[in-house]
Amino acid sequence: MSFFIPKKQILYAPMLGSLGGGSVRGFGRGASQDDLNIANVFSVETYTGGVNGRTITNGIDLQQNGGMIWAKNRGNTNYHALVDSVRGGGNALIPHLSDAQRTGRNYISSFNSDGYTAGSEGDFSGGSGTDSMVNWVFRQAPNFFQVLSYVGDGTGDRAFSHNVGTLGMVLLKDIDNADSRIDWTVYHRELTIAQSNNLILNSTATLGNGNNVNSSVGPVRFDNVAGEITIRGEYNTSGVDYVAYIFAHNSVGQGLGASNEQVIKCGSYVGNGFHGGQGGNTITLGFEPQFLMLKRSSNYTGSDAPDWWMIDAERGWQQVSPGDVDYLRANEAFPEELRDRVVRTSTGFRVEAAYPPWNESGAEYIYMAIAAA
């Protein structure tokens, strides 16, 4: 077991404890990291609601390694809910709202050595027995994902160690809304105006339209220092509690386990305006994906909002045209909706619709993709 000591005297927190003085999670005492593959660190769980205390057994060790579970009711406007092992199973953040975390609830009863047990809160139990639920499960693992929690100390820019290899995407939130910046801010390695720019998870805002937070000073800086992330001073207000979800971008030689399997990519593409068939906009990942988050990043003034789209194979992401997919939106509580047309391939995905939020000619888009097991 190895731990990564953050700078500025950040202390470790218990797995299910409070933020205390701030923490960067270690990766626990689970199976050898050499044995890791995508099935050990990520899963998509779907189930019908109406069961309190439902245990999900998926072989992912959240007890020793920790992680984050993102839940959404597929059929109605119930809120998204993000629960992680650092803040504890009774606390949830809402990705489509700027609200402070909701506390004192029973979202996750336990993080287990082979999965987790959902609590009685409707955002996870599903409430009605007919509600259809989805959970996206991210386990902490080197070169994949890490939860960073810290308390601001007001010292300006602040550097922390991490173990995800190349930074891909970071979701950052003031969890108590004690700061003046209460929106979710998003760093992505492919933001094309400048890497110091950021987007807003709880908004359709794009870069260059004046609506993004701190368009010239983003929440995260990556200074090409291996294993280090720098949070800008604007997100280091003294006494304020923050959480950051850090996703990797696997490059050659930076993957999971001894085989260096590349399982997560945070990339970008430019729309070609093509609609229909095999001539669509083809994005090569080097693996078949099972999960995709997609967002238009360049300026947009049309009527179809550039949402944060989320699709996965468990809910029907197809490998055939026309490729209609059940989408959810990270920035909205809307129910699932069928849209065309993004197709999975054995090496990536193909966008076959000229729909402006994901393939307008000349427009810029970012994504995070996770490999199939």
C-alpha positions, 0 to 999 in steps of 0.5 A: 500500500502506498500513500501520496502525501499532499503539499501544504500539510494536508492530513489523511481522513478516515474512509468514512470520516469528516473532512477535518483538516482536508485529505487526499485519499490513499488507495487502500489495501485491496487486490494488488494494483498489478491485477487491476482491470476496468471491471475492478474500478468501474461499473454501471448498475441499473435496477428497479426502485422500491427496495431500501437497503439494496446491496449491489454486488459488483466485485468493486472494493469500495471498502478498502479503496474508496470511491464515488457513486453517481445516482439518477432516477431514469424515469422522472425528475428526481435529482442526481446524487453524488456520494463518496466514501470521503464525505460519507454515505449520508452526504450527497452533492447534486451535480445539476445544482450549485447547492451545498451538500445535503447532509444527514441522509441515508444515501449509502449505508455501507461501502463494501469489499465487493460493492455497496449497500444503498440506503433508504433515501429515494435518490438511491432506493428509487422510492416507488417500486416502478422507478428505474435507477442507474448508478455509475460507480467509480473506484479510486485507483491509480491511473483512473480516479481519485477523490480529493478533499481539502479545507482552504487555507487562504494561501493562494495557489495550492498544490496537491499530489495525486496518483491518476497519472495524466490529468483528464478531467476534474470536477470541483465544488465548494461543498458548504457554499461558504465561498463566493464561487458556488457553481461546479467548476470543471477542468478538462485537459482539451479545453482549446481556448486555454487550459486555464479555462473551465466549464460549469457542470451545473450549466450549459455555458460554453467557453467564449460566451461570457457565462463560464466561471473565471474564463481567464483563471480556471480552478485547476492548473497542470504544470506538467509536473508528474503527479501534481495538481494545482488548485488556483487560489480562487478555490482555496478560501480560508476555512472553506471545504472543497471536494474534487473528483479527479479523472485520469487520461490514459496515455501510452504506458499509463494504464491499469495494472501490469498490462497498462490497459488504457481504460479512460480517455478525456479528449476532444473533437471538432464537429463535421456537420455530417448526418447519418451513416458510416461517414459520421464523425469517428473518434478513435479511443483505442478501446470499445467504450461503455460510458461517455460524457459529452459536452460542447465547449465552444461558443453556442447561441442556438436553441438546442442547449449544449448539455452535459450528455451521459450515455452508457452501454448498460442503458442501451448504447448500441453498436449499430446505426441509427444508434438511438441512445437513452441520454441523461443530462448531468446538468439537468434533473430531466428523465432519460430521453431517446436521441440519435445518433452516437454509435459505439465502435470496437475502437471508439465512437461515431457521431452520426447526427449533425445536431449542434450540441454534439456535431455542428460543423466547426464546433468544438466538443470535449468528452470523457470515455471509459472502456468496456469490461 
